Amino acid sequence: KAGVTQTPRYLIKTRGQQVTLSCSPISGHRSVSWYQQTPGQGLQFLFEYFSETQRNKGNFPGRFSGRQFSNSRSEMNVSTLELGDSALYLCASSLETGFYEQYFGPGTRLTVT
Amino acid sequence: AQSVTQPDIHITVSEGASLELRCNYSYGATPYLFWYVQSPGQGLQLLLKYFSGDTLVQGIKGFEAEFKRSQSSFNLRKPSVHWSDAAEYFCAVGGQNFVFGPGTRLSVLP
């Protein structure tokens, strides 16, 4: 089976712009989670989608949003980018939610200038 | 609520030496436990998992972990570390939610 794919792998944006990141989960996986990783804050949970519904949300401002499509693919959007949004954004998929192991994509490196 | 602590932020070992990374969890029911490894700039890779049964689980790359319910621990071990093991290691607990620990950075001296 193909692994989790994320596009794009690298992105450079300017403050105030918005960005959309895409994640394709492993075939058959219905849960997709998003994480932000920075050197100072470590791995921080953004949100989880399961069967097109947001199941769980981390402590991030409303500028961060996401959605999941019927084929389980997911997108996350960040509006009005700030310098502090520069990070590695990781997507993970799992068969079901909660108990099952998560499989990670390679991440999207976002740089905000 | 579930939580995971990894007491060591950074550990340095010599190549060939043994390794133990600590993980403590908090969860009211039987936990589902995981260890992941992350090389710089990469995604996380699953090393091993514990769901039930034998408390000593084997993983990839020669790693193993032992579940100790009485200590709420799930420590990761490797008998002989290789330079390529230098990376960030994350412990996680599954349940109602999937929760990661803060990670332990491993450096390996030649």
Backbone of each chain as ProteinMPNN parsed JSONL, in Angstrom:
{"seq_chain_A": "KAGVTQTPRYLIKTRGQQVTLSCSPISGHRSVSWYQQTPGQGLQFLFEYFSETQRNKGNFPGRFSGRQFSNSRSEMNVSTLELGDSALYLCASSLETGFYEQYFGPGTRLTVT", "coords_chain_A": {"N_chain_A": [[0.853, -1.196, 0.0], [0.442, 2.246, -0.692], [2.035, 4.894, 1.109], [1.297, 7.582, 3.422], [0.742, 10.59, 1.826], [1.83, 13.919, 1.322], [1.231, 17.145, 0.112], [2.064, 20.496, -0.798], [5.596, 19.636, -0.534], [7.353, 21.594, 0.288], [7.018, 25.043, 1.045], [6.833, 28.502, 0.572], [5.654, 31.405, 1.961], [4.185, 34.679, 2.302], [3.731, 36.934, 5.022], [0.38, 37.404, 6.075], [-0.766, 36.203, 3.89], [-2.665, 33.308, 2.74], [-2.729, 29.713, 3.111], [-2.992, 26.42, 1.78], [-2.782, 23.097, 2.646], [-2.312, 19.704, 1.665], [-3.338, 16.317, 2.229], [-3.079, 12.908, 1.649], [-4.396, 10.0, 2.804], [-3.4, 6.656, 3.843], [-4.716, 4.02, 1.895], [-7.964, 3.017, 2.768], [-7.831, 3.938, 5.346], [-9.555, 5.883, 7.711], [-9.28, 7.942, 9.441], [-7.763, 11.067, 9.878], [-5.164, 12.996, 11.085], [-3.714, 16.135, 12.042], [-0.658, 17.809, 12.68], [1.418, 20.321, 14.121], [4.79, 21.103, 14.016], [7.445, 22.551, 15.669], [10.734, 23.812, 16.513], [10.748, 24.999, 19.051], [8.274, 24.437, 20.311], [7.739, 21.779, 19.929], [5.883, 18.803, 19.055], [2.71, 19.521, 18.16], [-0.741, 19.005, 18.469], [-3.152, 19.609, 16.022], [-5.774, 19.105, 14.721], [-8.222, 16.462, 14.31], [-9.753, 14.451, 11.886], [-12.485, 12.39, 11.128], [-14.243, 10.265, 9.154], [-15.184, 12.486, 7.643], [-15.838, 14.331, 9.57], [-14.95, 16.679, 12.033], [-13.304, 15.506, 14.733], [-11.79, 16.078, 16.904], [-9.99, 18.778, 18.374], [-7.133, 20.793, 18.637], [-5.402, 23.3, 20.596], [-5.457, 25.832, 18.963], [-5.599, 28.937, 17.118], [-8.537, 30.246, 15.363], [-7.695, 30.711, 12.805], [-6.599, 28.504, 11.782], [-7.785, 25.83, 10.031], [-9.591, 22.955, 8.854], [-10.529, 20.213, 6.716], [-12.212, 17.235, 5.65], [-12.571, 14.987, 3.005], [-14.903, 12.878, 1.176], [-13.427, 10.741, 0.276], [-11.575, 10.398, 2.18], [-9.315, 11.957, 1.967], [-7.587, 14.865, 3.093], [-7.51, 18.343, 3.854], [-5.752, 21.147, 5.146], [-6.047, 24.498, 6.187], [-4.515, 27.628, 6.518], [-5.105, 30.831, 7.408], [-4.35, 34.323, 6.961], [-1.459, 34.435, 7.435], [1.154, 34.237, 9.872], [4.477, 35.072, 11.075], [5.164, 33.239, 13.009], [3.909, 30.941, 12.223], [5.529, 29.448, 10.73], [6.716, 26.283, 10.208], [6.967, 22.662, 10.45], [4.471, 20.831, 9.049], [2.658, 18.098, 9.824], [0.931, 15.263, 8.7], [-1.136, 12.573, 9.647], [-2.396, 9.301, 9.281], [-4.879, 6.901, 10.26], [-6.406, 3.697, 10.801], [-8.808, 3.577, 12.273], [-10.151, 5.718, 14.795], [-8.399, 7.054, 17.638], [-7.471, 4.499, 19.216], [-5.85, 3.184, 17.413], [-2.696, 2.762, 15.68], [-0.916, 5.532, 14.312], [0.046, 6.592, 11.103], [2.529, 8.389, 9.54], [2.938, 11.089, 7.2], [5.519, 12.634, 5.13], [5.565, 15.302, 5.704], [4.951, 18.864, 5.375], [6.957, 21.547, 4.802], [6.604, 24.686, 5.887], [7.416, 27.98, 5.296], [7.22, 31.207, 6.47], [7.564, 34.465, 5.456]], "CA_chain_A": [[0.0, 0.0, 0.0], [1.166, 3.505, -0.672], [2.001, 5.541, 2.41], [0.64, 8.877, 3.514], [1.408, 11.586, 1.007], [1.505, 15.309, 1.626], [1.656, 18.105, -0.893], [3.424, 20.344, -1.319], [6.596, 19.311, 0.491], [7.941, 22.848, 0.749], [6.183, 26.185, 0.698], [7.248, 29.79, 1.139], [4.56, 32.367, 1.861], [4.405, 35.988, 2.921], [2.799, 37.283, 6.103], [-0.918, 37.88, 5.638], [-1.338, 35.323, 2.886], [-3.232, 32.081, 3.248], [-2.11, 28.538, 2.523], [-3.731, 25.163, 1.889], [-1.932, 21.902, 2.593], [-3.105, 18.538, 1.336], [-2.884, 15.042, 2.779], [-3.792, 11.711, 1.188], [-4.088, 8.935, 3.767], [-3.262, 5.28, 3.364], [-5.995, 3.497, 1.436], [-8.722, 2.321, 3.799], [-7.791, 4.679, 6.617], [-10.637, 6.858, 7.769], [-8.945, 9.03, 10.357], [-6.607, 11.885, 9.515], [-4.799, 13.994, 12.102], [-2.713, 17.123, 11.64], [0.211, 18.287, 13.756], [2.414, 21.351, 13.834], [6.024, 20.836, 14.742], [8.451, 23.617, 15.66], [11.809, 23.495, 17.461], [10.465, 25.477, 20.392], [7.031, 23.893, 20.867], [7.607, 20.339, 19.727], [4.787, 18.28, 18.236], [1.438, 19.99, 18.706], [-1.908, 18.495, 17.78], [-4.032, 20.622, 15.443], [-7.124, 18.541, 14.687], [-8.419, 15.129, 13.766], [-10.985, 14.239, 11.145], [-12.886, 10.992, 10.996], [-15.46, 10.191, 8.331], [-15.553, 13.845, 7.2], [-16.246, 15.143, 10.716], [-13.872, 17.01, 12.952], [-13.548, 14.758, 15.952], [-11.012, 16.622, 18.0], [-9.288, 19.978, 17.961], [-6.137, 21.276, 19.573], [-5.522, 24.677, 21.069], [-4.938, 26.735, 17.938], [-6.601, 29.949, 16.76], [-9.46, 29.919, 14.287], [-7.048, 30.845, 11.496], [-6.271, 27.149, 11.362], [-8.996, 25.059, 9.799], [-9.361, 21.776, 8.033], [-11.7, 19.471, 6.276], [-11.939, 15.908, 5.111], [-13.47, 14.663, 1.913], [-15.513, 11.538, 1.264], [-12.406, 9.715, 0.006], [-10.694, 10.511, 3.355], [-8.277, 12.978, 1.789], [-7.834, 15.994, 3.993], [-6.791, 19.591, 3.633], [-5.788, 22.135, 6.212], [-5.901, 25.862, 5.692], [-4.113, 28.649, 7.487], [-5.358, 32.158, 6.836], [-3.623, 35.454, 7.547], [-0.244, 33.827, 7.973], [2.074, 34.988, 10.735], [5.83, 34.506, 11.065], [5.185, 32.104, 13.935], [3.295, 29.757, 11.622], [6.593, 28.684, 10.076], [6.794, 25.002, 10.921], [6.735, 21.438, 9.695], [3.115, 20.372, 9.272], [2.614, 16.658, 9.629], [-0.356, 14.601, 8.603], [-1.058, 11.161, 10.01], [-3.659, 8.594, 9.091], [-5.042, 5.637, 10.982], [-7.561, 2.922, 10.361], [-9.914, 4.127, 13.031], [-9.712, 6.817, 15.63], [-8.072, 6.836, 19.049], [-6.636, 3.393, 19.669], [-5.012, 2.604, 16.378], [-1.464, 3.474, 15.399], [-0.959, 6.541, 13.273], [1.121, 6.543, 10.114], [2.807, 9.776, 9.198], [3.526, 11.516, 5.954], [6.835, 13.273, 5.27], [5.402, 16.667, 6.182], [5.093, 20.047, 4.528], [7.74, 22.583, 5.476], [6.077, 26.017, 5.56], [8.21, 29.123, 5.747], [6.499, 32.48, 6.313], [8.535, 35.572, 5.474]], "C_chain_A": [[0.878, 1.232, 0.0], [1.012, 4.138, 0.707], [1.206, 6.83, 2.366], [1.427, 9.873, 2.668], [0.906, 12.977, 1.373], [2.041, 16.192, 0.509], [1.247, 19.508, -0.472], [4.394, 19.958, -0.211], [7.221, 20.568, 1.092], [7.12, 24.015, 0.224], [6.755, 27.426, 1.347], [6.123, 30.78, 0.887], [4.947, 33.654, 2.583], [3.359, 36.203, 4.012], [1.5, 37.825, 5.527], [-1.57, 37.007, 4.573], [-2.017, 34.117, 3.548], [-2.605, 30.898, 2.51], [-3.011, 27.319, 2.738], [-2.759, 24.003, 1.703], [-2.822, 20.685, 2.394], [-2.479, 17.263, 1.878], [-3.744, 13.919, 2.215], [-3.423, 10.558, 2.099], [-3.843, 7.595, 3.081], [-4.652, 4.761, 2.988], [-6.687, 2.691, 2.527], [-8.732, 2.996, 5.147], [-8.838, 5.773, 6.607], [-10.335, 8.048, 8.667], [-7.696, 9.746, 9.867], [-6.387, 12.921, 10.606], [-3.721, 14.91, 11.556], [-1.956, 17.603, 12.874], [1.099, 19.407, 13.235], [3.651, 21.046, 14.661], [7.005, 21.974, 14.555], [9.517, 23.273, 16.677], [11.465, 23.895, 18.893], [9.288, 24.798, 21.067], [6.874, 22.393, 20.678], [6.436, 20.002, 18.827], [3.467, 18.69, 18.876], [0.276, 19.556, 17.834], [-2.787, 19.644, 17.3], [-5.485, 20.164, 15.457], [-7.109, 17.156, 14.079], [-9.763, 15.075, 13.055], [-11.236, 12.741, 11.004], [-14.216, 10.976, 10.257], [-16.044, 11.582, 8.076], [-15.975, 14.767, 8.34], [-15.03, 15.446, 11.587], [-14.178, 16.383, 14.299], [-12.896, 15.425, 17.163], [-10.231, 17.822, 17.488], [-8.312, 20.384, 19.042], [-6.339, 22.744, 19.875], [-4.848, 25.639, 20.1], [-6.015, 27.749, 17.584], [-7.427, 29.526, 15.56], [-8.883, 30.089, 12.893], [-6.685, 29.471, 10.92], [-7.571, 26.361, 11.209], [-8.671, 23.866, 8.92], [-10.662, 21.205, 7.554], [-11.264, 18.12, 5.752], [-13.006, 15.587, 4.07], [-13.96, 13.224, 2.031], [-14.508, 10.427, 0.976], [-11.317, 9.715, 1.077], [-9.527, 11.467, 3.16], [-8.622, 14.195, 2.642], [-7.011, 17.201, 3.555], [-6.814, 20.398, 4.93], [-5.448, 23.501, 5.623], [-5.447, 26.761, 6.831], [-4.306, 30.004, 6.814], [-4.528, 33.195, 7.584], [-2.341, 34.969, 8.239], [0.587, 34.801, 8.804], [3.435, 34.297, 10.693], [5.905, 33.239, 11.917], [4.536, 30.852, 13.39], [4.32, 28.923, 10.859], [6.855, 27.412, 10.871], [6.763, 23.865, 9.92], [5.324, 20.976, 10.043], [3.02, 18.906, 8.866], [1.18, 16.161, 9.61], [-0.15, 13.139, 8.961], [-2.406, 10.518, 9.765], [-3.682, 7.317, 9.915], [-6.342, 4.993, 10.543], [-8.85, 3.437, 10.99], [-9.335, 5.189, 13.947], [-9.319, 6.34, 17.025], [-7.063, 5.747, 19.322], [-5.596, 2.948, 18.665], [-3.782, 3.454, 16.092], [-1.662, 4.442, 14.235], [0.256, 6.384, 12.376], [1.29, 7.947, 9.536], [3.297, 9.948, 7.772], [4.843, 12.217, 6.208], [6.757, 14.713, 5.763], [5.487, 17.71, 5.082], [5.835, 21.097, 5.337], [7.244, 23.936, 4.993], [6.986, 27.077, 6.157], [7.427, 30.388, 5.45], [7.5, 33.613, 6.456], [7.83, 36.922, 5.578]], "O_chain_A": [[1.939, 1.25, 0.625], [0.002, 3.949, 1.385], [0.526, 7.124, 1.383], [2.647, 9.975, 2.794], [-0.267, 13.181, 1.685], [3.158, 16.004, 0.027], [0.196, 19.691, 0.144], [4.012, 19.962, 0.959], [7.574, 20.591, 2.271], [6.597, 23.979, -0.89], [7.12, 27.415, 2.523], [5.691, 30.972, -0.25], [5.901, 33.698, 3.36], [2.238, 35.703, 3.92], [1.522, 38.621, 4.588], [-2.784, 37.062, 4.376], [-1.943, 33.939, 4.764], [-2.029, 31.055, 1.434], [-3.702, 27.212, 3.752], [-2.015, 23.945, 0.724], [-3.947, 20.638, 2.892], [-1.258, 17.142, 1.974], [-4.972, 13.964, 2.287], [-2.256, 10.174, 2.165], [-4.061, 7.446, 1.878], [-5.634, 5.031, 3.678], [-6.089, 1.803, 3.135], [-9.552, 2.666, 6.004], [-8.991, 6.498, 5.624], [-11.055, 9.045, 8.649], [-6.706, 9.118, 9.492], [-7.311, 13.633, 10.999], [-2.917, 14.512, 10.714], [-2.524, 17.778, 13.952], [1.477, 19.433, 12.064], [3.563, 20.766, 15.857], [7.359, 22.325, 13.43], [9.251, 22.522, 17.616], [11.847, 23.208, 19.84], [9.306, 24.603, 22.282], [5.946, 21.8, 21.229], [6.042, 20.784, 17.962], [3.142, 18.268, 19.986], [0.303, 19.719, 16.615], [-3.125, 20.541, 18.071], [-6.325, 20.765, 16.126], [-6.148, 16.734, 13.436], [-10.771, 15.581, 13.55], [-10.318, 11.949, 10.791], [-15.188, 11.597, 10.686], [-17.236, 11.817, 8.269], [-16.427, 15.884, 8.087], [-14.196, 14.578, 11.841], [-15.19, 16.695, 14.926], [-13.391, 15.341, 18.287], [-9.856, 17.878, 16.317], [-8.629, 20.325, 20.23], [-7.326, 23.35, 19.458], [-3.787, 26.19, 20.396], [-7.205, 27.47, 17.728], [-7.082, 28.59, 14.839], [-9.492, 29.669, 11.909], [-6.492, 29.32, 9.713], [-8.355, 26.247, 12.152], [-7.598, 23.791, 8.32], [-11.746, 21.65, 7.932], [-10.091, 17.898, 5.451], [-14.187, 15.885, 4.25], [-13.492, 12.458, 2.873], [-14.717, 9.287, 1.389], [-10.263, 9.104, 0.898], [-8.813, 11.757, 4.12], [-9.79, 14.504, 2.875], [-5.943, 17.061, 2.958], [-7.77, 20.337, 5.703], [-4.66, 23.618, 4.685], [-5.936, 26.662, 7.956], [-3.724, 30.272, 5.764], [-4.068, 32.956, 8.701], [-2.181, 35.085, 9.454], [0.708, 35.987, 8.497], [3.551, 33.125, 10.335], [6.618, 32.292, 11.584], [4.601, 29.799, 14.025], [4.014, 27.824, 10.397], [7.175, 27.463, 12.059], [6.564, 24.063, 8.722], [5.018, 20.754, 11.214], [3.272, 18.538, 7.719], [0.339, 16.588, 10.401], [0.872, 12.541, 8.626], [-3.445, 11.129, 10.015], [-2.643, 6.734, 10.223], [-7.239, 5.637, 9.999], [-9.841, 3.693, 10.306], [-8.15, 5.51, 13.865], [-9.844, 5.346, 17.524], [-5.908, 6.04, 19.632], [-4.565, 2.39, 19.041], [-3.799, 4.677, 16.233], [-2.45, 4.206, 13.32], [1.354, 6.079, 12.84], [0.331, 8.59, 9.108], [3.972, 9.083, 7.213], [5.25, 12.384, 7.357], [7.762, 15.282, 6.19], [6.027, 17.462, 4.003], [5.398, 21.488, 6.419], [7.436, 24.296, 3.832], [7.283, 27.072, 7.351], [7.015, 30.617, 4.313], [8.201, 33.708, 7.464], [8.489, 37.962, 5.606]]}, "seq_chain_B": "AQSVTQPDIHITVSEGASLELRCNYSYGATPYLFWYVQSPGQGLQLLLKYFSGDTLVQGIKGFEAEFKRSQSSFNLRKPSVHWSDAAEYFCAVGGQNFVFGPGTRLSVLP", "coords_chain_B": {"N_chain_B": [[-7.92, 12.39, 31.749], [-5.793, 11.465, 29.04], [-2.199, 11.309, 29.209], [1.291, 11.779, 28.47], [4.588, 11.449, 29.544], [7.995, 12.152, 28.98], [10.797, 11.916, 30.528], [13.439, 12.621, 29.898], [14.948, 15.069, 28.041], [17.089, 15.211, 26.341], [19.463, 12.861, 25.372], [22.702, 11.47, 25.396], [24.696, 8.994, 24.009], [27.355, 6.619, 23.594], [28.437, 5.107, 20.557], [27.564, 1.726, 20.166], [27.009, 1.361, 22.812], [24.491, 0.529, 25.298], [20.992, 1.432, 25.324], [18.363, 3.191, 26.924], [15.273, 4.635, 26.809], [13.015, 6.623, 28.535], [9.531, 6.448, 29.317], [6.503, 7.54, 30.577], [3.084, 7.089, 31.28], [-0.319, 8.246, 31.52], [-3.395, 6.913, 31.982], [-6.698, 5.817, 32.222], [-7.655, 3.291, 31.591], [-6.786, 0.103, 30.083], [-3.86, 0.711, 28.393], [-3.019, 1.63, 25.016], [0.008, 1.548, 23.564], [2.784, 3.242, 22.074], [5.868, 3.655, 20.255], [7.671, 6.04, 18.43], [9.97, 7.129, 15.873], [11.826, 9.899, 14.707], [13.646, 11.217, 12.153], [15.742, 14.053, 11.341], [13.79, 16.632, 9.891], [11.983, 14.894, 8.801], [9.017, 12.775, 8.599], [7.257, 10.993, 11.248], [8.154, 7.689, 12.211], [6.771, 4.557, 12.902], [7.977, 2.578, 15.487], [7.366, 0.483, 17.275], [4.614, -1.218, 18.924], [2.255, -1.646, 21.612], [-0.45, -3.55, 22.517], [-1.717, -5.605, 23.954], [-1.164, -8.609, 25.893], [2.02, -10.211, 25.768], [4.332, -8.479, 27.672], [6.755, -7.527, 26.827], [7.764, -6.139, 23.956], [8.772, -6.449, 20.585], [10.365, -4.465, 18.126], [11.039, -2.654, 15.08], [14.345, -2.192, 13.656], [15.886, -3.25, 15.683], [14.946, -2.463, 18.176], [13.254, -2.659, 21.346], [10.561, -2.718, 23.725], [9.289, -2.432, 27.042], [6.371, -2.991, 28.784], [5.196, -1.872, 31.814], [2.826, -2.131, 34.011], [2.491, -1.532, 36.717], [4.223, 0.538, 37.137], [3.38, 2.359, 35.352], [4.765, 2.621, 32.941], [6.588, 2.572, 29.84], [9.173, 1.809, 28.589], [11.737, 2.288, 26.192], [14.186, 0.279, 24.623], [17.505, -0.57, 23.52], [20.043, -2.808, 22.762], [22.571, -2.232, 21.618], [23.701, 0.654, 20.365], [23.603, 2.31, 17.216], [25.252, 4.667, 15.04], [23.381, 5.661, 13.28], [21.061, 5.702, 14.688], [20.677, 8.101, 15.869], [18.358, 10.536, 16.527], [15.002, 11.861, 16.998], [12.848, 10.688, 19.495], [9.609, 9.573, 20.125], [7.123, 8.849, 22.458], [3.842, 7.472, 22.665], [0.367, 7.393, 23.568], [-2.57, 5.642, 22.95], [-6.125, 5.843, 22.882], [-9.083, 7.157, 23.979], [-8.267, 9.457, 22.79], [-5.368, 10.206, 20.775], [-2.266, 10.604, 22.039], [0.795, 12.29, 22.193], [4.071, 12.174, 23.669], [6.567, 14.627, 24.758], [8.935, 14.091, 23.496], [12.289, 12.723, 23.097], [15.522, 13.621, 22.456], [18.06, 11.918, 20.839], [21.492, 11.666, 20.824], [24.418, 10.343, 19.3], [27.612, 9.366, 20.049], [30.683, 8.938, 18.267]], "CA_chain_B": [[-7.382, 12.622, 30.398], [-4.519, 10.775, 28.794], [-0.996, 12.136, 29.109], [2.541, 11.041, 28.335], [5.785, 12.21, 29.879], [9.294, 11.593, 28.664], [11.579, 12.732, 31.462], [14.721, 13.04, 29.347], [14.813, 15.881, 26.838], [18.204, 14.916, 25.455], [20.361, 11.821, 25.869], [23.863, 11.198, 24.551], [25.336, 7.71, 24.28], [28.409, 6.251, 22.655], [28.069, 4.036, 19.633], [27.824, 0.418, 20.745], [26.484, 1.297, 24.175], [23.061, 0.227, 25.387], [20.135, 2.619, 25.39], [17.015, 3.089, 27.453], [14.526, 5.891, 26.809], [11.907, 6.461, 29.465], [8.198, 6.945, 28.969], [5.455, 7.275, 31.565], [1.794, 7.479, 30.738], [-1.464, 8.295, 32.419], [-4.607, 6.533, 31.259], [-7.512, 5.088, 33.178], [-7.941, 1.912, 31.183], [-5.616, -0.554, 29.491], [-3.368, 1.629, 27.355], [-2.396, 1.221, 23.761], [1.243, 2.324, 23.658], [3.551, 3.282, 20.829], [7.08, 4.431, 20.127], [7.96, 6.525, 17.093], [11.259, 7.776, 15.693], [11.812, 10.939, 13.683], [14.916, 11.772, 11.698], [15.569, 15.489, 11.087], [13.041, 17.065, 8.731], [11.155, 13.805, 8.264], [7.848, 12.377, 9.382], [7.494, 10.01, 12.301], [8.058, 6.291, 11.826], [6.388, 3.682, 14.004], [8.988, 1.584, 15.864], [6.705, -0.676, 17.873], [3.345, -0.922, 19.581], [1.764, -2.597, 22.594], [-1.891, -3.524, 22.702], [-2.043, -6.522, 25.043], [-0.352, -9.819, 25.816], [3.382, -10.179, 26.261], [4.682, -7.092, 28.031], [7.98, -7.164, 26.122], [7.444, -6.135, 22.531], [9.899, -6.221, 19.683], [10.05, -3.564, 17.041], [11.986, -2.602, 13.973], [15.674, -1.615, 13.884], [16.49, -3.813, 16.884], [14.393, -1.867, 19.381], [12.241, -3.352, 22.107], [10.009, -1.915, 24.811], [8.645, -3.227, 28.072], [5.227, -2.385, 29.447], [5.095, -2.171, 33.236], [1.582, -1.496, 34.462], [2.64, -1.041, 38.094], [4.989, 1.782, 37.089], [2.828, 3.18, 34.256], [5.899, 2.949, 32.078], [6.751, 1.847, 28.571], [10.509, 2.247, 28.232], [12.311, 1.782, 24.943], [15.565, -0.16, 24.837], [18.281, -1.156, 22.429], [21.271, -3.299, 23.388], [23.781, -1.65, 21.062], [23.255, 1.784, 19.538], [24.356, 2.616, 16.007], [25.242, 6.113, 14.789], [22.174, 6.008, 12.529], [19.926, 5.796, 15.611], [20.533, 9.482, 16.322], [17.051, 11.001, 16.051], [14.063, 12.211, 18.063], [11.991, 9.555, 19.801], [8.353, 9.973, 20.749], [6.233, 7.847, 23.028], [2.453, 7.905, 22.496], [-0.668, 6.521, 24.122], [-3.845, 5.673, 22.247], [-7.296, 5.589, 23.714], [-10.107, 8.058, 23.453], [-7.475, 10.309, 21.893], [-3.99, 9.757, 20.548], [-1.483, 11.656, 22.683], [2.246, 12.115, 22.108], [4.947, 12.798, 24.635], [7.333, 15.754, 24.22], [10.071, 13.598, 22.73], [13.656, 12.669, 23.625], [16.498, 13.672, 21.365], [19.189, 11.011, 21.064], [22.744, 11.905, 20.106], [25.299, 9.179, 19.372], [29.024, 9.716, 19.891], [31.424, 7.886, 17.555]], "C_chain_B": [[-6.053, 11.884, 30.248], [-3.369, 11.768, 28.807], [0.219, 11.229, 29.024], [3.683, 11.96, 28.74], [7.011, 11.425, 29.452], [10.293, 12.441, 29.442], [12.88, 13.289, 30.888], [14.518, 13.808, 28.053], [15.865, 15.474, 25.817], [19.093, 13.874, 26.13], [21.495, 11.636, 24.877], [24.479, 9.872, 24.979], [26.437, 7.476, 23.254], [27.937, 5.119, 21.762], [28.468, 2.695, 20.238], [27.304, 0.256, 22.159], [25.002, 0.952, 24.146], [22.272, 1.512, 25.607], [18.822, 2.282, 26.084], [16.396, 4.476, 27.48], [13.262, 5.685, 27.638], [10.613, 7.088, 28.974], [7.245, 6.562, 30.094], [4.135, 7.805, 31.03], [0.76, 7.563, 31.855], [-2.701, 7.998, 31.587], [-5.402, 5.609, 32.144], [-7.748, 3.636, 32.839], [-6.653, 1.271, 30.659], [-5.112, 0.299, 28.334], [-2.933, 0.915, 26.087], [-1.173, 2.124, 23.633], [2.094, 2.168, 22.414], [4.86, 4.028, 21.052], [7.296, 4.765, 18.655], [9.366, 7.123, 17.075], [11.146, 8.78, 14.546], [13.226, 11.399, 13.378], [14.691, 13.225, 11.308], [14.815, 15.787, 9.793], [12.124, 16.023, 8.123], [9.901, 13.599, 9.096], [8.227, 11.347, 10.429], [7.287, 8.598, 11.767], [7.738, 5.441, 13.04], [7.474, 2.641, 14.244], [8.336, 0.315, 16.402], [5.425, -0.225, 18.574], [3.005, -2.03, 20.584], [0.258, -2.438, 22.715], [-2.286, -4.392, 23.9], [-1.078, -7.695, 24.928], [1.026, -9.63, 26.412], [3.822, -8.736, 26.498], [5.987, -6.631, 27.402], [7.699, -7.273, 24.634], [8.675, -5.792, 21.714], [9.461, -5.302, 18.559], [11.07, -3.648, 15.932], [13.308, -2.021, 14.447], [16.289, -2.093, 15.197], [15.999, -3.241, 18.193], [13.375, -2.798, 20.04], [11.733, -2.418, 23.202], [9.289, -2.833, 25.777], [7.548, -2.437, 28.752], [5.211, -2.839, 30.904], [3.9, -1.41, 33.801], [1.768, -0.859, 35.841], [3.383, 0.29, 38.141], [4.447, 2.752, 36.037], [3.937, 3.6, 33.3], [5.921, 2.071, 30.834], [8.1, 2.295, 28.009], [11.032, 1.53, 26.999], [13.766, 1.414, 25.172], [16.191, -0.658, 23.531], [19.619, -1.571, 23.004], [22.544, -2.628, 22.888], [23.385, -0.585, 20.045], [24.194, 1.992, 18.354], [24.268, 4.108, 15.749], [23.958, 6.545, 14.086], [20.928, 6.091, 13.423], [19.73, 7.211, 16.145], [19.285, 10.089, 15.689], [16.241, 11.476, 17.254], [13.111, 11.039, 18.246], [10.766, 10.027, 20.586], [7.604, 8.743, 21.249], [4.804, 8.362, 22.881], [1.511, 6.898, 23.137], [-1.958, 6.728, 23.348], [-4.963, 5.328, 23.193], [-8.417, 6.41, 23.132], [-9.483, 9.057, 22.479], [-6.085, 9.715, 21.741], [-3.091, 10.876, 21.028], [0.004, 11.322, 22.62], [2.944, 12.758, 23.306], [5.772, 13.884, 23.97], [8.554, 15.336, 23.421], [11.38, 13.614, 23.496], [14.597, 12.669, 22.439], [17.698, 12.814, 21.727], [20.366, 11.434, 20.195], [23.651, 10.699, 20.328], [26.731, 9.626, 19.099], [29.768, 8.589, 19.178], [32.402, 7.171, 18.478]], "O_chain_B": [[-5.302, 11.71, 31.208], [-3.544, 12.935, 28.456], [0.186, 10.072, 29.444], [3.734, 13.116, 28.322], [7.056, 10.199, 29.552], [10.595, 13.567, 29.045], [13.367, 14.321, 31.349], [13.983, 13.272, 27.082], [15.602, 15.395, 24.617], [19.428, 13.994, 27.308], [21.279, 11.645, 23.665], [24.751, 9.653, 26.16], [26.437, 8.074, 22.178], [27.134, 4.279, 22.171], [29.574, 2.544, 20.758], [27.171, -0.865, 22.65], [24.343, 1.064, 23.112], [22.816, 2.536, 26.021], [18.243, 1.219, 25.858], [16.936, 5.39, 28.104], [12.538, 4.704, 27.463], [10.613, 8.122, 28.305], [7.189, 5.405, 30.51], [4.092, 8.86, 30.397], [0.938, 7.038, 32.954], [-3.022, 8.707, 30.633], [-4.838, 4.704, 32.758], [-8.017, 2.83, 33.729], [-5.569, 1.84, 30.785], [-5.859, 0.579, 27.397], [-2.535, -0.25, 26.106], [-1.313, 3.346, 23.597], [2.124, 1.111, 21.785], [4.959, 4.906, 21.91], [7.134, 3.927, 17.769], [9.887, 7.561, 18.101], [10.462, 8.538, 13.552], [13.921, 11.913, 14.255], [13.567, 13.603, 10.976], [15.155, 15.263, 8.732], [11.551, 16.238, 7.055], [9.75, 14.183, 10.169], [9.368, 10.889, 10.489], [6.376, 8.34, 10.981], [8.363, 5.59, 14.09], [7.853, 1.907, 13.331], [8.715, -0.794, 16.026], [5.188, 0.964, 18.786], [3.409, -3.182, 20.427], [-0.249, -1.348, 22.979], [-3.079, -3.979, 24.746], [-0.28, -7.771, 23.994], [1.185, -8.969, 27.439], [3.693, -7.884, 25.619], [6.294, -5.439, 27.444], [7.431, -8.357, 24.116], [9.499, -4.963, 22.1], [8.32, -5.36, 18.101], [11.861, -4.588, 15.855], [13.379, -1.426, 15.522], [17.132, -1.4, 15.766], [16.591, -3.515, 19.237], [12.727, -3.61, 19.379], [12.399, -1.446, 23.559], [8.751, -3.871, 25.391], [7.781, -1.332, 29.241], [5.212, -4.036, 31.193], [3.965, -0.203, 34.035], [1.258, 0.232, 36.096], [3.198, 1.077, 39.068], [4.993, 3.839, 35.853], [4.038, 4.761, 32.903], [5.347, 0.983, 30.799], [8.151, 3.075, 27.059], [10.801, 0.339, 26.795], [14.499, 2.146, 25.836], [15.514, -1.091, 22.599], [20.274, -0.771, 23.671], [23.497, -2.469, 23.65], [22.808, -0.889, 19.0], [25.412, 1.868, 18.476], [23.317, 4.757, 16.188], [23.497, 7.67, 14.275], [19.863, 6.504, 12.965], [18.728, 7.492, 16.803], [19.168, 10.15, 14.465], [16.733, 11.49, 18.382], [12.624, 10.466, 17.271], [10.872, 10.769, 21.563], [7.475, 7.739, 20.549], [4.577, 9.569, 22.964], [1.818, 5.71, 23.235], [-2.382, 7.861, 23.121], [-4.773, 4.614, 24.178], [-8.673, 6.364, 21.929], [-10.093, 9.444, 21.482], [-5.687, 8.828, 22.496], [-3.138, 11.983, 20.49], [0.417, 10.211, 22.953], [2.471, 13.743, 23.872], [5.698, 14.058, 22.754], [9.148, 16.164, 22.731], [11.567, 14.406, 24.419], [14.491, 11.838, 21.538], [18.282, 12.969, 22.799], [20.242, 11.545, 18.976], [23.655, 10.105, 21.407], [27.024, 10.193, 18.046], [29.518, 7.414, 19.45], [33.107, 6.26, 18.045]]}, "name": "protein", "num_of_chains": 2, "seq": "KAGVTQTPRYLIKTRGQQVTLSCSPISGHRSVSWYQQTPGQGLQFLFEYFSETQRNKGNFPGRFSGRQFSNSRSEMNVSTLELGDSALYLCASSLETGFYEQYFGPGTRLTVTAQSVTQPDIHITVSEGASLELRCNYSYGATPYLFWYVQSPGQGLQLLLKYFSGDTLVQGIKGFEAEFKRSQSSFNLRKPSVHWSDAAEYFCAVGGQNFVFGPGTRLSVLP"}
